[in-house]
Amino acid sequence: MQHDKVFKKVEARLGITPTKGYNGKYSVCYGNKIGEWYHEARTGEACSFHIRRIDDIPDSMTDYFPGWYPGNITQMLDNLKPPPPKFAVGALVRGKQNKRAIRHGFAGKVGLVQENSSNGQCCKVFWDGVPGETYISDRDLELVK
């Protein structure tokens, strides 16, 4: 992805302007994590995205490189600041008619969202007529209007 687009995407999502370091390295600090990437001057691309904790310092003499390397800027931003949940607590949802929902038995059933996960990708649903509640991916649910 072009570096200009990455720069704008980071500013829009986190509300922080990335700082430029040496050799085309850019970084942004959000919470207790640091996101870093390089700007390749020849092609204008952003590459080598990296996330680490703020208190983990890399040491090349001992081959200690903390953190992980996401594949793209969206994965990096989702780790730094998870997206908001798709369904609010108390929303009335229905299971979609897909393979996973049919296999687990909640396809077409109506349920109430009890709580959202910390990463915003799934939620705890109390299903009508089914004892107990289950954690379901947001991709398998649709909002009842």
Protein Blocks (a to p, Z undefined) as FASTA:
>chain_A
ZZklmmmmmmmmnopacdddeehiacddehjbccdddddfknopaehiadddfklccdfk
lopaehjddfbfklmmmmmmccddfbdghiacdddddfklmmnopgoiacddfbdcfkop
accdddehiacjddddfklpccdZZ
